[in-house]
């Protein structure tokens, strides 16, 4: 996802980003750094569950602010879709576009709270079957412990409806505590 809401970055920036990240081999690094500049355009990206979330700008902004915003956008999208995957993004493109429109207005961050966004978002998510999803790969080691299975609650949308048409008002929280 490349955000160019202010019109300051050329439309071809997505292709430039993709080529630069795919063929990154500078100074012995295998992967592109989270922030880099090509032709006067700053590219910020985070990788969440194998998906790249990207922001571009020509102005000088705090990299940590933009990277945190991208992480929060990924979290909001996951909250609404229930499952963050390429398939769920494709099927819910209109909802994701509406979320991005509310989170970022003319290139400026507005809100990243799922609860606040509920009053502005009117599209319902198209449910993607979590059983068909591919395993997360090496990153899954950090996502879940070896002695427990993830609950079904992590794949549910925050706006899911009950069969009778009533809206459920539930929130699921995973608390992981480590003591050393």
Secondary structure, 3 states (H helix, E strand, C coil): CEECCCCCCCCCHHHHHHHHHHCCCCCCCCCCCCEEEECCEEEEEEEECCEEEEEEECCCCCHHHHHHHHHHHHHHHHHHHCCCCHHHHHHCHHHHHHHHHHHEECCEECCCCHHHHCCCCCCCCCCCCHHHCCCCHHHHHHHCCCCCCCCHHHHCCCCCECCCCCECCCCCCCCCCCCC
